[in-house]
């Protein structure tokens, strides 16, 4: 079971998670990061460092965000691997305030 990046990341795209991932399984799209489920080892290192609490184990994903399991996999096709933290896309916006 892999971890999934859910709705709170959309438009915010904090990348604190990429620096702690031992398998470099994060990929970047225009408005978020996604996790490659085939590369994720379910170590949970990324969960506590996500400022907007957007990362969940598949089994812990809230019902309203279950669609993100498929969308993370689908978005992988056009995504670029990211291993270095970048400035957050939505930094300073009301939606993207750290939890």
N, C-alpha and C positions, 0 to 999 in steps of 0.2 A: 504494500500500500504506500503510495507516494503522498507528498504534501501538495496542496493546491493553493494558488494565489487567488483570492476572491475580490469581490466588488470594492472594498475599501482602497485597493491599490489603483483602481482605474482613475486616471487623471492626476494621481499623486506621484506615482512611480518613485517612491523612495528606494534606494538601492543598498541600504545597510546590510541586507540579507546576503548579497552576493559575496561579500568579503568573508563571511563565516562559513560558507558552504564548502565542505571538503571535496565534493565531486564536481564543482562548477556546473551545476545543473540549471542555473538560471539563464533565461534568455529574455531579450529586450524587444518590445514592440513599441509603437509610437506613443502609447499612453499608459503602459504598465510593464511589469515583468511577469514572466510565467516560468513554471518549473517543468522541466522535461521529466515526465513520470518514469521513463526508462532509465534515467540517470540518478534519480533521487534515491538515497539509501535510507530515508526515513529517520535521520539522525536527530531531528528537531532543533538543530543549531540556529536555524533561521527564524523560528517562531518568536523567541523572546526579543529579538533585535528589530523586528518590524515595528516602526513607530505608529502605524495605523492599524495594527492587529489584523492584517489581511491574510495571514498564512495559517492554514489548518491542515491537519491530517485528513485524508478523505473521509474517514469514519466520523470525524468531529465537525465536518462542514455543516453550518446551519442549513436547514431545508431551503430557505429562500436563495441560497447560493449554490445548490447542487449542480446547476447548469455549468458552473465554472470547471467542473471536472472535465467535461468534453471541450469546453472552449479553451482551456489551457493546452490540451493536446492539439486542437485544431490550429491555434495560433502559432504553434511551434514551426509550422511550415515556412512562415515568412519572418521568423524572429532571428536575431543575432545573439550569439552567446555573449554574456557580460560577466566579467570577473573582477572589475574594479568599480568601487563606489563612484557615483556621479551626483551632481546637484539634482535634487528632486524636482520633477516636473511641476508639481503643484505646491511647492514650498510657499508657505505664507497664506495660502487660500483657506477659507473657513473649513472646507471639506477635509483638508489634509492636515489638520492639527494632530499632533501626536496624542495617542490615547494614554 
